[in-house]
Amino acid sequence: MGQLELYQLKNGYRYNSDTLFLYDFISANKLRGDILDVGCGCGILGLLVARDNEIKLTGIDIDPLNVQISQHNASVNGIAGEFIAEDFSKFKSDIKFDFIISNPPFCHFGVTKSQNKHIANSRYNDSLSLEQFLAGANRNLKPKGVLYFCYDAKQIGWILALLVKFKLNLTKLRFVHSKRGQNAKLALFEAKKSSKSLCEILPPLIVFDGDNFSLEASEIFKKANTISKVYEC
């Protein structure tokens, strides 16, 4: 895969390995059709998926600056995409999407909140609650459309209840653990709208082997092949 250049704010929210693990989870399937990247940030997830698949990419973010950065990153990498500045909790597209992909904000009210507005919008779920996110996914997916997202593993009970509420059937689930023997911190989800398929529980992803990245994590980073650069406003 060609290297993806990603410009980001020096002092704002910057993508992390969660998005790369989600990209790898999505990559198990060949995607085709209309895709919406929710909370697109610098555009990383949607641009990675668009680089590897024949899709029509749309990105949405509540922050107009993120939309500006995503447009810049799409142009720099020669990837076609439309990026819009809207609140996904109120968004209703004229077209329905085959796929929705997202690393949504999932830090909750119980944590100490950053005073940096750009970081806060991207990290904390008061900018887009889980219920708002899944309601919006149901509203904007085609019948049998597929949702891919990652979320805090500790909130799995609440996630499963809301998936059922919004008629999104969980079809694949994978947990991410920092090290063997440690609790999962992240969960990766595939859910299909109005599906009756059974759920496949995938083997866990272990990030570290001792003090080094595991072989699988290293291969994911290699496949993503991203390089970060500073975006000057």
Residue frames as a rotation matrix with the C-alpha (Angstrom) as fourth column:
MET 1
0.577 0.817 0.000 0.00
0.817 -0.577 0.000 0.00
0.000 0.000 -1.000 0.00
GLY 2
-0.050 -0.579 0.814 1.22
0.463 -0.736 -0.495 3.51
0.885 0.352 0.305 -0.74
GLN 3
-0.687 -0.276 -0.672 2.22
0.726 -0.245 -0.642 5.65
0.013 -0.929 0.369 2.22
LEU 4
0.368 0.870 0.327 -0.52
0.740 -0.487 0.463 7.92
0.562 0.071 -0.824 3.54
GLU 5
-0.785 -0.597 0.166 0.61
0.417 -0.708 -0.570 11.43
0.458 -0.378 0.805 4.55
LEU 6
0.292 0.919 -0.265 -1.57
0.812 -0.092 0.576 12.79
0.505 -0.383 -0.773 7.34
TYR 7
-0.630 -0.418 0.654 -1.37
0.086 -0.875 -0.477 16.42
0.772 -0.244 0.587 8.41
GLN 8
0.307 0.676 -0.670 -2.56
0.818 0.172 0.548 17.11
0.486 -0.717 -0.500 11.96
LEU 9
0.715 -0.020 0.699 -2.58
-0.272 -0.929 0.252 20.01
0.644 -0.370 -0.669 14.41
LYS 10
-0.343 -0.928 -0.145 0.55
-0.082 0.183 -0.980 20.18
0.936 -0.325 -0.139 16.53
ASN 11
-0.963 -0.036 0.266 -1.43
-0.259 -0.139 -0.956 20.97
0.071 -0.990 0.124 19.69
GLY 12
-0.049 0.999 -0.003 -4.76
-0.992 -0.048 0.112 19.35
0.112 0.008 0.994 18.89
TYR 13
0.489 0.291 0.822 -6.20
-0.436 0.898 -0.059 15.84
-0.755 -0.329 0.566 18.92
ARG 14
-0.265 -0.644 -0.718 -3.99
-0.964 0.204 0.172 13.36
0.036 0.737 -0.675 17.07
TYR 15
0.630 0.572 -0.525 -4.95
-0.601 0.788 0.137 9.90
0.492 0.229 0.840 15.91
ASN 16
-0.148 -0.657 0.739 -3.68
-0.916 0.373 0.148 6.88
-0.373 -0.655 -0.657 17.82
SER 17
-0.927 -0.356 -0.118 -3.42
-0.374 0.855 0.359 3.12
-0.027 0.376 -0.926 17.39
ASP 18
-0.350 0.874 0.336 -7.16
0.011 0.363 -0.932 2.60
-0.937 -0.323 -0.136 18.09
THR 19
0.447 0.538 -0.715 -7.95
-0.650 -0.353 -0.673 3.86
-0.614 0.766 0.192 14.59
LEU 20
-0.326 -0.652 -0.685 -5.27
-0.933 0.341 0.120 1.67
0.155 0.678 -0.719 13.03
PHE 21
-0.910 0.060 0.411 -6.64
-0.096 0.932 -0.351 -1.42
-0.404 -0.359 -0.842 14.80
LEU 22
0.094 0.995 -0.019 -10.13
-0.098 -0.010 -0.995 -0.54
-0.991 0.095 0.096 13.58
TYR 23
0.210 -0.117 -0.971 -8.78
-0.949 -0.265 -0.173 -0.08
-0.237 0.957 -0.167 10.04
ASP 24
-0.803 -0.562 -0.198 -7.27
-0.591 0.795 0.139 -3.57
0.080 0.228 -0.970 10.21
PHE 25
-0.598 0.675 0.433 -10.56
0.081 0.588 -0.804 -5.00
-0.797 -0.446 -0.407 11.53
ILE 26
0.395 0.750 -0.531 -12.43
-0.450 -0.346 -0.824 -3.43
-0.801 0.564 0.201 8.61
SER 27
-0.122 -0.591 -0.797 -9.78
-0.977 -0.069 0.200 -4.62
-0.173 0.804 -0.569 6.14
ALA 28
-0.680 -0.057 0.731 -10.81
-0.119 0.992 -0.033 -8.25
-0.724 -0.110 -0.681 6.58
ASN 29
0.239 0.840 0.486 -13.58
0.619 0.254 -0.743 -7.39
-0.748 0.479 -0.460 4.08
LYS 30
-0.822 -0.376 0.427 -13.45
0.566 -0.458 0.686 -5.92
-0.062 0.806 0.589 0.59
LEU 31
-0.145 0.783 -0.605 -15.68
0.423 -0.504 -0.753 -2.85
-0.894 -0.365 -0.258 0.66
ARG 32
-0.859 -0.015 0.512 -17.53
0.490 -0.314 0.813 -1.35
0.148 0.949 0.277 -2.27
GLY 33
0.148 0.972 0.180 -20.14
0.874 -0.214 0.437 1.41
0.463 0.093 -0.881 -2.38
ASP 34
0.236 0.059 0.970 -20.95
-0.129 -0.987 0.091 4.55
0.963 -0.147 -0.225 -0.39
ILE 35
0.013 -0.343 -0.939 -19.07
0.890 0.431 -0.145 4.95
0.455 -0.834 0.311 2.91
LEU 36
0.612 0.202 0.765 -19.53
-0.139 -0.924 0.355 7.53
0.779 -0.323 -0.538 5.65
ASP 37
-0.315 -0.765 -0.562 -16.68
0.686 0.226 -0.692 8.19
0.656 -0.603 0.454 8.11
VAL 38
0.698 0.687 0.204 -18.26
0.298 -0.537 0.789 9.68
0.651 -0.490 -0.580 11.26
GLY 39
0.894 -0.437 -0.097 -16.10
-0.129 -0.459 0.879 12.03
-0.429 -0.773 -0.467 13.33
CYS 40
0.874 -0.462 0.151 -13.49
0.376 0.447 -0.812 11.88
0.308 0.766 0.564 10.60
GLY 41
0.582 -0.698 -0.417 -10.90
0.298 -0.294 0.908 14.07
-0.756 -0.653 0.037 12.39
CYS 42
-0.185 -0.735 -0.652 -7.89
-0.545 -0.476 0.691 14.36
-0.818 0.483 -0.313 10.07
GLY 43
0.422 0.484 -0.767 -9.56
-0.906 0.189 -0.379 11.84
-0.039 0.855 0.518 7.73
ILE 44
-0.504 -0.852 0.145 -7.30
-0.836 0.523 0.166 8.90
-0.217 -0.038 -0.975 8.60
LEU 45
-0.398 0.344 0.851 -9.83
-0.070 0.913 -0.402 6.06
-0.915 -0.219 -0.339 8.79
GLY 46
0.666 0.746 -0.005 -11.81
-0.016 0.008 -1.000 6.95
-0.745 0.666 0.017 5.69
LEU 47
0.484 -0.553 -0.679 -8.69
-0.872 -0.375 -0.316 7.70
-0.080 0.744 -0.663 3.66
LEU 48
-0.601 -0.674 0.429 -7.09
-0.645 0.727 0.237 4.38
-0.472 -0.134 -0.871 4.60
VAL 49
-0.101 0.657 0.747 -10.24
0.217 0.747 -0.628 2.49
-0.971 0.098 -0.218 3.60
ALA 50
0.821 0.419 -0.389 -10.56
-0.225 -0.389 -0.893 4.52
-0.525 0.821 -0.225 0.37
ARG 51
-0.011 -0.916 -0.401 -6.90
-0.958 -0.105 0.267 3.89
-0.287 0.387 -0.876 -0.48
ASP 52
-0.799 -0.402 0.448 -7.49
-0.375 0.914 0.151 0.13
-0.470 -0.047 -0.881 -0.32
ASN 53
-0.384 0.766 0.515 -11.01
0.640 0.623 -0.450 -0.16
-0.666 0.157 -0.729 -1.79
GLU 54
-0.851 0.230 0.473 -13.17
0.314 -0.499 0.808 1.14
0.422 0.836 0.352 -4.63
ILE 55
-0.143 0.789 -0.597 -15.55
0.965 -0.024 -0.263 3.28
-0.221 -0.613 -0.758 -2.60
LYS 56
-0.011 0.197 0.980 -17.21
0.318 -0.929 0.191 6.68
0.948 0.314 -0.053 -2.62
LEU 57
-0.428 -0.336 -0.839 -16.03
0.877 0.069 -0.475 8.38
0.218 -0.939 0.265 0.58
THR 58
0.304 0.440 0.845 -17.90
0.006 -0.888 0.461 10.96
0.953 -0.135 -0.272 2.63
GLY 59
-0.544 -0.485 -0.684 -16.53
0.719 0.150 -0.679 12.24
0.432 -0.861 0.267 5.93
ILE 60
0.441 0.708 0.551 -18.45
0.169 -0.669 0.724 14.17
0.881 -0.226 -0.415 8.58
ASP 61
-0.444 -0.564 -0.696 -17.14
0.836 0.019 -0.549 16.05
0.323 -0.825 0.463 11.60
ILE 62
0.580 0.721 -0.379 -18.65
0.814 -0.531 0.236 18.58
-0.032 -0.445 -0.895 13.99
ASP 63
0.257 -0.614 -0.746 -15.47
0.252 -0.703 0.665 20.70
-0.933 -0.359 -0.026 13.82
PRO 64
0.980 0.160 -0.115 -15.04
-0.056 -0.334 -0.941 22.73
-0.189 0.929 -0.319 10.58
LEU 65
0.256 -0.959 -0.126 -11.26
-0.935 -0.278 0.218 22.73
-0.245 0.062 -0.968 11.10
ASN 66
-0.258 -0.307 0.916 -11.21
-0.187 0.946 0.264 18.93
-0.948 -0.103 -0.301 10.99
VAL 67
0.679 0.556 0.479 -13.13
0.401 0.267 -0.877 19.05
-0.615 0.787 -0.042 7.72
GLN 68
0.822 -0.445 -0.357 -10.56
-0.567 -0.702 -0.431 21.48
-0.059 0.556 -0.829 6.34
ILE 69
-0.151 -0.927 0.343 -7.71
-0.837 0.305 0.455 19.18
-0.526 -0.218 -0.822 7.42
SER 70
0.024 0.238 0.971 -9.42
0.174 0.956 -0.238 16.09
-0.985 0.174 -0.018 5.98
GLN 71
0.943 0.332 0.023 -9.91
0.102 -0.222 -0.970 17.84
-0.317 0.917 -0.244 2.65
HIS 72
0.448 -0.864 -0.229 -6.22
-0.891 -0.454 -0.027 18.78
-0.081 0.216 -0.973 2.65
ASN 73
-0.308 -0.591 0.745 -5.15
-0.547 0.751 0.370 15.21
-0.778 -0.294 -0.555 3.46
ALA 74
0.463 0.532 0.709 -7.39
0.329 0.639 -0.695 13.77
-0.823 0.555 0.120 0.73
SER 75
0.963 -0.100 -0.252 -5.89
-0.265 -0.543 -0.797 16.19
-0.057 0.834 -0.549 -1.80
VAL 76
0.148 -0.984 0.098 -2.28
-0.944 -0.111 0.311 15.52
-0.295 -0.139 -0.945 -0.73
ASN 77
-0.463 -0.330 0.823 -2.81
-0.294 0.933 0.208 11.76
-0.836 -0.146 -0.529 -1.12
GLY 78
-0.790 0.144 -0.597 -4.79
-0.605 -0.022 0.796 11.94
0.101 0.989 0.105 -4.36
ILE 79
-0.819 0.567 -0.089 -7.89
0.572 0.795 -0.200 10.36
-0.042 -0.214 -0.976 -2.83
ALA 80
-0.558 0.702 0.442 -11.38
-0.126 -0.598 0.791 11.55
0.820 0.386 0.422 -3.76
GLY 81
-0.474 0.465 -0.748 -13.69
0.868 0.387 -0.310 12.36
0.145 -0.796 -0.587 -0.89
GLU 82
-0.021 0.546 0.837 -16.38
0.042 -0.836 0.547 14.77
0.999 0.047 -0.005 0.25
PHE 83
-0.602 -0.238 -0.762 -16.10
0.753 0.148 -0.642 16.18
0.266 -0.960 0.090 3.77
ILE 84
0.048 0.759 0.649 -18.89
0.181 -0.645 0.742 18.04
0.982 0.082 -0.168 5.56
ALA 85
-0.943 -0.320 0.088 -19.06
0.012 -0.297 -0.955 19.98
0.331 -0.900 0.284 8.82
GLU 86
0.031 0.987 0.160 -22.23
-0.536 -0.119 0.836 18.84
0.844 -0.112 0.525 10.61
ASP 87
-0.453 -0.016 0.891 -23.37
-0.857 0.283 -0.431 17.42
-0.246 -0.959 -0.142 13.93
PHE 88
-0.834 0.073 -0.548 -23.93
-0.235 0.850 0.472 13.70
0.500 0.522 -0.691 13.29
SER 89
-0.828 0.551 -0.099 -26.55
0.353 0.377 -0.856 13.53
-0.435 -0.744 -0.507 16.04
LYS 90
0.023 0.850 -0.526 -28.80
-0.182 -0.514 -0.839 15.65
-0.983 0.115 0.143 13.77
PHE 91
-0.621 -0.421 -0.661 -27.52
-0.681 -0.129 0.721 14.44
-0.389 0.898 -0.206 10.40
LYS 92
0.219 0.649 0.729 -29.87
0.137 0.719 -0.681 12.81
-0.966 0.249 0.069 7.90
SER 93
-0.733 -0.649 -0.202 -28.36
-0.138 -0.149 0.979 12.17
-0.666 0.746 0.020 4.50
ASP 94
0.118 0.732 -0.671 -30.28
-0.913 -0.186 -0.363 12.39
-0.390 0.656 0.646 1.24
ILE 95
0.187 -0.116 -0.975 -28.63
-0.562 0.802 -0.203 9.10
0.806 0.586 0.085 0.33
LYS 96
0.875 0.036 0.483 -28.23
-0.428 0.524 0.736 6.03
-0.227 -0.851 0.474 2.53
PHE 97
0.034 -0.984 -0.176 -24.80
-0.996 -0.018 -0.090 4.49
0.086 0.179 -0.980 3.00
ASP 98
0.503 0.006 -0.864 -23.61
-0.217 0.969 -0.120 0.93
0.836 0.248 0.489 2.43
PHE 99
0.086 -0.580 -0.810 -21.10
0.861 0.452 -0.232 1.32
0.501 -0.678 0.538 5.27
ILE 100
0.768 -0.055 0.638 -20.57
-0.328 -0.890 0.318 3.64
0.550 -0.453 -0.702 8.20
ILE 101
0.193 -0.798 -0.570 -17.15
0.746 0.497 -0.443 3.59
0.637 -0.340 0.691 9.86
SER 102
0.555 0.067 0.829 -16.11
-0.291 -0.918 0.269 5.46
0.779 -0.391 -0.490 12.98
ASN 103
-0.395 -0.542 -0.742 -13.77
0.769 0.248 -0.590 5.85
0.503 -0.803 0.319 15.91
PRO 104
0.396 0.684 0.612 -16.29
0.249 -0.722 0.646 7.96
0.884 -0.104 -0.456 17.86
PRO 105
-0.431 -0.509 0.745 -15.52
-0.573 -0.484 -0.662 9.91
0.697 -0.712 -0.082 21.05
PHE 106
0.327 0.618 -0.715 -16.00
0.132 0.719 0.682 7.52
0.936 -0.317 0.154 23.96
CYS 107
-0.807 -0.502 -0.311 -14.28
0.405 -0.088 -0.910 9.00
0.430 -0.860 0.274 27.01
HIS 108
0.139 0.984 -0.108 -17.13
0.704 -0.021 0.710 9.57
0.696 -0.175 -0.696 29.49
PHE 109
0.558 0.247 0.792 -18.04
-0.139 -0.914 0.382 12.19
0.818 -0.323 -0.476 32.08
GLY 110
0.984 -0.094 -0.154 -16.11
0.175 0.281 0.944 10.49
-0.045 -0.955 0.293 34.87
VAL 111
0.190 -0.977 0.100 -12.67
0.982 0.189 -0.019 11.37
0.000 0.101 0.995 33.50
THR 112
0.042 -0.289 -0.956 -10.73
0.314 -0.905 0.287 14.62
-0.949 -0.312 0.053 33.81
LYS 113
0.705 0.411 0.579 -11.51
0.658 -0.074 -0.749 16.65
-0.265 0.909 -0.323 30.70
SER 114
-0.425 -0.871 0.245 -8.92
0.893 -0.359 0.273 18.41
-0.150 0.335 0.930 28.55
GLN 115
0.127 0.412 -0.902 -9.29
0.273 -0.889 -0.367 22.19
-0.953 -0.200 -0.226 28.32
ASN 116
-0.839 -0.415 -0.350 -8.20
-0.255 -0.268 0.929 22.03
-0.480 0.869 0.119 24.67
LYS 117
0.057 0.984 -0.171 -11.46
-0.677 -0.088 -0.731 22.37
-0.734 0.158 0.661 22.72
HIS 118
0.090 -0.074 -0.993 -10.18
-0.935 0.338 -0.110 20.46
0.344 0.938 -0.038 19.69
ILE 119
-0.857 -0.435 -0.276 -9.10
-0.294 0.853 -0.432 17.53
0.423 -0.289 -0.859 21.88
ALA 120
-0.709 0.626 0.324 -12.32
-0.319 0.125 -0.939 17.65
-0.629 -0.770 0.111 23.93
ASN 121
0.171 0.818 -0.550 -14.59
-0.914 -0.076 -0.398 17.47
-0.367 0.571 0.734 20.86
SER 122
0.018 -0.266 -0.964 -12.70
-0.763 0.619 -0.185 14.45
0.646 0.739 -0.192 19.53
ARG 123
-0.783 -0.537 -0.314 -12.27
-0.208 0.702 -0.682 12.51
0.587 -0.468 -0.661 22.77
TYR 124
-0.916 0.379 0.132 -15.30
-0.102 0.097 -0.990 13.00
-0.388 -0.920 -0.051 25.06
ASN 125
-0.744 0.615 0.261 -18.73
0.646 0.564 0.513 11.56
0.169 0.551 -0.818 24.40
ASP 126
-0.088 0.743 -0.664 -20.65
0.506 -0.541 -0.672 14.66
-0.858 -0.395 -0.328 25.45
SER 127
-0.517 -0.097 -0.851 -19.95
-0.601 -0.666 0.441 15.86
-0.610 0.739 0.286 21.88
LEU 128
-0.091 0.559 -0.824 -21.63
-0.813 0.436 0.385 12.68
0.575 0.705 0.415 20.52
SER 129
-0.075 0.116 0.990 -23.12
-0.844 0.522 -0.125 10.15
-0.532 -0.845 0.059 22.92
LEU 130
-0.920 -0.247 0.304 -23.19
-0.110 0.908 0.404 6.45
-0.376 0.338 -0.863 22.13
GLU 131
-0.153 0.949 0.277 -26.97
0.562 0.314 -0.765 6.57
-0.813 0.038 -0.581 21.82
GLN 132
0.478 0.274 -0.835 -26.81
-0.390 -0.785 -0.481 9.52
-0.787 0.555 -0.268 19.40
PHE 133
-0.476 -0.773 -0.419 -24.10
-0.768 0.134 0.626 7.77
-0.428 0.620 -0.657 17.40
LEU 134
-0.884 0.125 0.450 -26.00
0.220 0.961 0.166 4.49
-0.412 0.246 -0.878 16.99
ALA 135
0.192 0.974 -0.123 -29.30
0.389 -0.190 -0.901 6.26
-0.901 0.126 -0.415 16.29
GLY 136
0.289 -0.170 -0.942 -27.54
-0.692 -0.717 -0.083 8.23
-0.662 0.676 -0.325 13.54
ALA 137
-0.801 -0.598 -0.001 -26.00
-0.464 0.620 0.633 5.05
-0.378 0.508 -0.774 12.13
ASN 138
-0.481 0.715 0.508 -29.41
0.580 0.694 -0.427 3.37
-0.658 0.089 -0.748 11.94
ARG 139
0.411 0.703 -0.581 -30.89
0.094 -0.666 -0.740 6.50
-0.907 0.250 -0.340 10.35
ASN 140
0.352 -0.368 -0.860 -28.24
-0.797 -0.600 -0.069 6.78
-0.491 0.710 -0.505 7.63
LEU 141
-0.726 -0.582 0.367 -27.48
-0.334 0.765 0.551 3.14
-0.601 0.277 -0.749 6.73
LYS 142
-0.332 0.571 -0.751 -29.13
-0.814 0.229 0.534 1.31
0.477 0.788 0.389 3.87
PRO 143
0.743 0.540 0.396 -31.16
-0.651 0.722 0.236 -1.81
-0.158 -0.433 0.887 4.69
LYS 144
0.885 -0.465 0.034 -28.54
0.465 0.885 0.009 -4.52
-0.034 0.008 0.999 5.44
GLY 145
0.535 -0.722 0.439 -25.89
-0.275 -0.640 -0.718 -1.76
0.799 0.263 -0.540 5.65
VAL 146
0.437 -0.509 -0.742 -22.86
0.761 0.649 0.003 -2.38
0.480 -0.566 0.671 7.86
LEU 147
0.828 -0.189 0.528 -21.46
-0.408 -0.849 0.336 -0.36
0.385 -0.493 -0.780 10.77
TYR 148
0.259 -0.816 -0.517 -17.82
0.736 0.514 -0.441 -0.65
0.626 -0.266 0.734 11.88
PHE 149
0.514 -0.138 0.847 -16.71
-0.429 -0.896 0.114 1.13
0.743 -0.421 -0.520 15.03
CYS 150
-0.338 -0.609 -0.718 -14.53
0.523 0.513 -0.681 0.84
0.782 -0.605 0.145 18.11
TYR 151
0.450 0.521 0.725 -15.41
-0.381 -0.623 0.684 1.72
0.808 -0.584 -0.082 21.70
ASP 152
-0.372 -0.523 0.767 -14.35
-0.895 -0.016 -0.445 1.41
0.245 -0.852 -0.462 25.31
ALA 153
-0.526 0.116 -0.842 -14.50
-0.062 0.983 0.174 -2.32
0.848 0.144 -0.510 26.16
LYS 154
-0.970 0.114 -0.214 -15.73
0.228 0.134 -0.964 -1.58
-0.081 -0.985 -0.155 29.71
GLN 155
-0.505 0.822 -0.263 -18.99
-0.653 -0.563 -0.506 -0.24
-0.564 -0.084 0.822 28.27
ILE 156
-0.969 0.011 -0.246 -19.84
-0.177 0.663 0.727 -3.46
0.171 0.749 -0.641 26.42
GLY 157
-0.610 0.788 -0.083 -23.15
0.693 0.480 -0.538 -4.03
-0.384 -0.386 -0.839 28.25
TRP 158
-0.005 0.567 -0.824 -24.47
-0.008 -0.824 -0.567 -0.60
-1.000 0.003 0.009 27.33
ILE 159
-0.620 -0.315 -0.719 -23.23
-0.688 -0.222 0.691 -0.99
-0.378 0.923 -0.079 23.74
LEU 160
-0.973 0.232 0.024 -25.00
0.220 0.880 0.420 -4.32
0.077 0.414 -0.907 23.21
ALA 161
-0.286 0.916 -0.281 -28.27
0.667 -0.021 -0.745 -2.98
-0.688 -0.400 -0.605 24.62
LEU 162
0.019 0.272 -0.962 -28.20
-0.343 -0.902 -0.262 0.05
-0.939 0.335 0.077 22.31
LEU 163
-0.886 -0.309 -0.346 -27.31
-0.433 0.286 0.855 -2.02
-0.165 0.907 -0.387 19.25
VAL 164
-0.715 0.690 0.115 -30.47
0.691 0.722 -0.037 -4.04
-0.108 0.053 -0.993 19.86
LYS 165
-0.074 0.712 -0.699 -32.51
0.392 -0.624 -0.677 -0.87
-0.917 -0.324 -0.232 20.42
PHE 166
0.065 0.029 -0.997 -31.48
-0.652 -0.755 -0.064 0.54
-0.755 0.655 -0.030 17.04
LYS 167
0.857 0.430 0.283 -31.87
-0.126 0.708 -0.695 -2.75
-0.500 0.560 0.661 15.13
LEU 168
0.337 -0.845 -0.414 -28.13
-0.849 -0.083 -0.522 -3.12
0.407 0.528 -0.746 14.55
ASN 169
0.990 0.126 0.058 -27.22
-0.138 0.918 0.372 -6.79
-0.007 -0.377 0.926 14.89
LEU 170
0.251 -0.957 0.148 -23.71
-0.841 -0.139 0.523 -7.51
-0.479 -0.256 -0.839 16.16
THR 171
0.961 0.107 -0.256 -22.00
-0.246 0.755 -0.607 -9.84
0.128 0.646 0.752 13.64
LYS 172
0.283 -0.907 -0.312 -18.30
0.563 0.420 -0.711 -9.59
0.776 0.026 0.630 14.61
LEU 173
0.940 -0.040 0.340 -16.57
-0.293 -0.605 0.740 -8.63
0.176 -0.795 -0.580 17.85
ARG 174
0.302 -0.893 -0.332 -12.87
0.611 0.449 -0.652 -8.42
0.732 -0.006 0.682 18.71
PHE 175
0.980 -0.029 -0.198 -11.25
0.154 -0.520 0.840 -7.26
-0.128 -0.853 -0.505 21.94
VAL 176
0.368 -0.891 0.265 -7.92
0.059 -0.262 -0.963 -5.46
0.928 0.371 -0.043 22.10
HIS 177
0.922 -0.156 -0.354 -5.61
0.377 0.155 0.913 -6.12
-0.088 -0.976 0.202 25.08
SER 178
0.667 -0.745 -0.004 -2.42
-0.744 -0.665 -0.074 -4.20
0.053 0.052 -0.997 25.86
LYS 179
-0.543 -0.834 -0.096 -0.71
-0.806 0.550 -0.220 -7.41
0.236 -0.042 -0.971 27.07
ARG 180
-0.160 0.431 -0.888 -1.64
0.007 0.900 0.435 -11.04
0.987 0.063 -0.147 27.62
GLY 181
-0.391 0.074 -0.918 -3.38
0.849 0.414 -0.328 -11.53
0.355 -0.907 -0.225 30.96
GLN 182
-0.926 0.099 -0.365 -4.60
0.082 -0.889 -0.450 -7.91
-0.369 -0.447 0.815 31.09
ASN 183
0.003 1.000 0.016 -8.20
0.486 0.012 -0.874 -6.77
-0.874 0.010 -0.486 30.75
ALA 184
-0.208 0.033 0.978 -9.37
0.962 -0.173 0.210 -5.56
0.176 0.984 0.004 27.34
LYS 185
-0.562 -0.022 -0.827 -9.37
0.332 -0.921 -0.202 -1.79
-0.757 -0.388 0.525 26.91
LEU 186
-0.493 0.335 -0.803 -10.87
-0.776 -0.586 0.232 -1.54
-0.394 0.738 0.549 23.42
ALA 187
-0.201 0.474 0.857 -13.51
0.328 0.857 -0.397 -3.47
-0.923 0.201 -0.328 21.49
LEU 188
-0.848 -0.093 -0.521 -13.99
-0.458 -0.365 0.811 -3.57
-0.266 0.926 0.267 17.70
PHE 189
-0.213 0.907 0.363 -17.53
0.028 0.377 -0.926 -4.03
-0.977 -0.187 -0.106 16.37
GLU 190
-0.963 0.202 -0.176 -19.17
-0.192 -0.062 0.979 -5.03
0.187 0.977 0.099 13.10
ALA 191
-0.491 0.866 0.094 -22.95
0.180 0.206 -0.962 -4.66
-0.852 -0.456 -0.257 13.14
LYS 192
-0.945 0.205 0.255 -25.45
0.260 0.000 0.966 -5.08
0.198 0.979 -0.053 10.32
LYS 193
-0.671 0.741 0.018 -28.76
-0.701 -0.626 -0.341 -3.28
-0.241 -0.241 0.940 10.05
SER 194
0.306 0.950 0.055 -31.80
-0.907 0.309 -0.286 -5.54
-0.289 0.038 0.957 10.38
SER 195
-0.243 -0.474 -0.846 -29.66
-0.645 0.730 -0.224 -8.69
0.724 0.492 -0.484 10.12
LYS 196
0.779 0.485 0.397 -30.31
-0.622 0.523 0.582 -12.01
0.075 -0.701 0.710 11.88
SER 197
0.325 -0.750 -0.576 -26.77
-0.110 0.575 -0.811 -13.40
0.939 0.327 0.104 11.49
LEU 198
0.850 -0.147 -0.507 -25.02
0.524 0.351 0.776 -14.91
0.064 -0.925 0.375 14.49
CYS 199
0.815 -0.567 0.121 -22.04
-0.579 -0.807 0.113 -13.11
0.034 -0.162 -0.986 16.04
GLU 200
0.602 -0.734 -0.314 -18.46
0.477 0.646 -0.596 -14.23
0.641 0.209 0.739 15.38
ILE 201
0.928 -0.372 0.031 -16.12
-0.225 -0.492 0.841 -13.61
-0.298 -0.787 -0.540 18.34
LEU 202
0.682 -0.715 -0.157 -12.63
-0.092 0.129 -0.987 -13.19
0.726 0.687 0.022 16.91
PRO 203
0.292 -0.676 -0.677 -9.38
0.916 0.401 -0.005 -14.03
0.275 -0.618 0.736 18.72
PRO 204
0.813 0.034 -0.581 -8.07
0.335 -0.844 0.418 -11.12
-0.477 -0.535 -0.698 20.84
LEU 205
0.552 -0.684 0.477 -5.55
0.281 -0.386 -0.879 -8.64
0.785 0.619 -0.021 19.50
ILE 206
0.650 -0.460 -0.605 -2.54
0.668 -0.033 0.743 -8.36
-0.362 -0.887 0.286 21.84
VAL 207
0.975 -0.193 0.114 -0.68
-0.109 -0.852 -0.512 -5.07
0.196 0.487 -0.851 21.36
PHE 208
0.263 -0.930 0.259 2.56
-0.940 -0.307 -0.151 -5.70
0.220 -0.203 -0.954 23.28
ASP 209
0.806 -0.225 -0.547 4.80
0.262 0.965 -0.010 -8.71
0.530 -0.135 0.837 23.62
GLY 210
0.011 -0.762 -0.647 6.96
0.996 -0.052 0.078 -7.78
-0.093 -0.645 0.759 26.58
ASP 211
-0.083 -0.127 -0.988 8.26
0.296 -0.950 0.097 -4.25
-0.951 -0.285 0.117 26.00
ASN 212
-0.918 -0.290 -0.269 7.87
-0.179 -0.300 0.937 -4.42
-0.353 0.909 0.224 22.22
PHE 213
-0.015 0.919 -0.395 4.90
-0.959 -0.125 -0.253 -4.36
-0.281 0.375 0.883 19.90
SER 214
0.117 0.156 0.981 3.55
-0.034 0.988 -0.153 -7.81
-0.993 -0.015 0.121 19.11
LEU 215
-0.817 -0.422 0.393 4.08
0.315 0.244 0.917 -9.23
-0.483 0.873 -0.067 15.64
GLU 216
-0.101 0.859 0.502 0.42
0.995 0.087 0.052 -8.67
0.001 0.504 -0.863 14.75
ALA 217
0.652 0.319 -0.688 0.40
0.420 -0.907 -0.022 -5.05
-0.631 -0.275 -0.725 15.94
SER 218
-0.286 -0.856 -0.430 3.64
-0.083 -0.425 0.901 -4.38
-0.955 0.294 0.051 14.02
GLU 219
-0.747 0.056 0.663 2.10
0.627 0.393 0.673 -5.85
-0.222 0.918 -0.329 10.86
ILE 220
0.374 0.927 0.019 -0.97
0.908 -0.361 -0.214 -3.63
-0.192 0.097 -0.977 11.26
PHE 221
0.445 -0.277 -0.852 1.18
0.035 -0.945 0.326 -0.50
-0.895 -0.175 -0.410 11.54
LYS 222
-0.660 -0.745 0.096 3.17
0.063 0.072 0.995 -1.61
-0.748 0.663 0.000 8.50
LYS 223
-0.411 0.595 0.690 0.00
0.908 0.336 0.251 -2.20
-0.082 0.730 -0.678 6.45
ALA 224
0.624 0.657 -0.424 -1.45
0.641 -0.740 -0.203 1.19
-0.447 -0.145 -0.883 7.42
ASN 225
-0.211 -0.848 0.486 1.82
0.977 -0.180 0.111 2.85
-0.007 0.498 0.867 6.36
THR 226
0.793 0.532 0.296 1.00
0.511 -0.846 0.151 6.33
0.331 0.032 -0.943 7.67
ILE 227
-0.463 -0.873 -0.152 3.26
0.849 -0.388 -0.358 9.30
0.254 -0.295 0.921 8.34
SER 228
0.556 0.703 -0.445 2.19
0.817 -0.559 0.138 12.28
-0.151 -0.440 -0.885 10.44
LYS 229
-0.544 -0.661 0.517 3.02
0.721 -0.683 -0.115 15.89
0.429 0.310 0.849 9.55
VAL 230
-0.511 0.309 -0.802 2.12
0.563 -0.585 -0.584 19.20
-0.650 -0.750 0.125 11.16
TYR 231
0.045 0.634 0.772 -0.79
0.936 -0.297 0.189 21.13
0.349 0.714 -0.607 9.68
GLU 232
-0.845 -0.359 -0.397 -0.30
0.463 -0.862 -0.206 24.88
-0.268 -0.358 0.894 9.72
CYS 233
0.165 0.985 -0.055 -3.57
0.866 -0.171 -0.470 26.79
-0.472 0.030 -0.881 9.99
